[in-house]
Amino acid sequence: MTATATSPGVAAAAAPGTIQGARPPRAGKPKRRWTRTSIWGLLFTLPAALYVLIFHVIPVIYGFVLSFTKYSPLSRSGPEPIGLKNYTTLLSDPDFGNALLVTGRYVLQVLPITVIIALALALLVNRPFRGVGLFRSALYIPHIVSLTAVSMIWLWMYSHNGLINDVFAFFGLPDQSWLLNKGAALNAASAMRIWKALGSNMVLLLAGLQSIPKELYEATRVDGANRWQSFLYVTIPGIRPMLVYVVAMDIIYLAQGFAEIFVLTQGGPLGSTTTVNYLIYTQAFQYNQFGSASAMAFVLFAFIVGFSLLSIRGLMGRQK
Amino acid sequence: MTAPTATLRSSAVRSKRRGMNPRRNRVGMAVALVLAALAVLLPFFWMISLAFTPEKDAFRSVSLVPANPTLENFGTAFIDANLLHALYNSAIVALVAVIANCIIPVLAGYAFAMMPFPGSTAMFFGLVATSAIPVSVTLIPLFLMAKGIPLAGGNDIFGHGGSGLLDTLGGIMLPYLVAPMNIFLARQYFSTAPAELAEAARIDGAGELRIFFRVYLPLARPLIAVVAIFAFTAVWDDFLWPLVVTSSTEMQTVQLALARFLASGNVQYAPLMAASVIVTIPVLLVFLFNQRSFISGLSDGSVKG
């Protein structure tokens, strides 16, 4: 498990560099040779490399092998190879199909809204004025508070006597059981996740905005462009690498929604909020089906990789 | 030539726009910002308010300022959820994770930046790429590995027979010790550090470890702050791994302690919010005292790539 998994923004720091192609250290000396120093360099990287190998790489291989077996941790015997059966069963498993659809819908209804609002907020705080730091921090707070804790707050807000129903009552609208209603539960979870994801997206997009040279705006203004045009032709291309990164990271994290589902709905009502990750958890740790749960994890993995690449292509593509 | 006239016209338009818009714009933006900040923070105001509201009032509509503020919910939270024990567990795991992350990946990132060797770039990208692996993929294997650690929890030398590191603090901390992303941050940081210091120290006969610990690590305070904060929040806020690896209430982390309130069908919201406040305070304090490194650490790692 990557320790970064729970906090998108935290892991956020890693990837854009890799997307943009991080500059090799010391501007890439042409030929590296084994010297006393470079041997020490190798030694210094070994503890981290061994750890990553043992706790990140080997588990992936191990999990892939498990996905071709039938294995209950309670049984005395080890994993029993059954070939592709876990995967073929998943093809016709209505629960898994449903979980994929729920996960996809969840990502699609959170992602665009949170990115657009986050961009608007980033534009608002991208100017020097007194107290701007205060606003940036305030908007960032939902991101640093744990998903579990914020889900608890929203659980109460959605409860019968909660804030949301109070607001409804104020406008003379009837009470709703937000989390018990099959049609509303996933939307309720999505609304929370939109709110939760704003801060980290905003900070990253702000960094993107601040990397755009001021002269570009000057130049377009001299050319007679209006605000909207300079937004379209300077801002958007300028933040594109960051935008790609934000979207890809959001897809990766949203597609793994678990804690909020566990707290808000436990996958219900009637499976309407059972994300793939939640299904994997129940399959593995309530029904002890480690083999088929592993197969689900790899199908999810494939979907995440696929959609991330697709969105990267889509966003970068227009750049030609 | 049409360009000069166009420029002239646009500058006229601009000055006209400048004349009337900025003030109205600025007020509009300030209002939008204040509203956005309030909307974003509103759930937290309610959390705090409910935490101080007597449980019997919590079922009626709660006002933003509690009519009869009380501390009873905090008492209930500490007793019912065994919160003190959870705070202790999370603090120990976080402490170990912070120390490990401040040394192991930082040392590696330093080497990648300052002491490159044949194949080091490929190795670097390989290591960093693992940070994108989804949790669910490694969850089950990690669980089995924690269970199969040799000679722990009644296991024999082959890791059979006992429960290994399941339901122990050691088991909880297992996946947090090195976050691959920190290797990336460290390399970014040290790739702008002066190489002359190391060369001078080498001429003076200092060993490589000594150069790292005595010369470069003390220079890397902002980096260490960011790495420590990330490691702390990663442990403190995680839910799925502790949920899977622990089984007894004695080994619960803070987030699991919160989830205990859900176990009974009738959720006691007021004590739950009190517990949430307590669990949130450490992360909030860490954030508020390090805001600058927190936010700039995020963007540094990403844009200066």
Interface residues (C-beta under 8 A of the other chain):
Chain A: M1 T2 A3 T4 A5 T6 S7 G9 V10 A11 A12 A13 A14 A15 P16 G17 T18 I19 Q20 G21 A22 R23 P24 P25 R26 G28 K29 R32 R33 W34 T37 S38 I39 W40 G41 L42 L43 F44 T45 P47 A48 A49 Y51 V52 F55 H56 V57 I58 P59 V60 Y62 G63 L66 P73 L121 L124 V125 G133 F135 R136 S137 A138 L139 Y140 I141 P142 I144 V145 S146 L147 T148 A149 V150 M152 I153 W154 L155 W156 M157 S159 N161 L163 D166 W195 L198 G199 S200 V203 L204 L206 A207 G208 Q210 S211 R221 V222 D223 G224 M242 Y245 I252 A255 Q256 F258 A259 F262 V263 V276 N277 I280 Y281 A284 F285 F290 A293 S294 M296 A297 F298 L300 F301 I304
Chain B: A6 T7 R9 S10 S11 V13 R14 M29 A32 L33 A36 A37 V40 L41 L42 P43 F44 W46 M47 L50 A58 F59 R60 S61 V62 A97 I104 P105 L107 A108 Y110 A111 F112 A113 M114 M115 P116 F117 P118 S120 T121 M123 F125 L127 V128 A129 T130 S131 A132 I133 P134 V135 S136 V137 T138 L139 I140 P141 L142 F143 L144 M145 K147 L174 P175 Y176 L177 V178 A179 P180 M181 I183 F184 L185 R187 Q188 F190 S191 A195 R202 E208 F212 V226 F230 A231 T233 A234 V235 W236 D237 D238 F239 L240 W241 L243 V244 Q255 L258 A259 F261 L262 V267 Y269 L272 M273 S276 V279 T280 V283 L284 F287 L288 Q291 F294 I295 G297 L298 S299 D300 G301 S302 V303 K304 G305
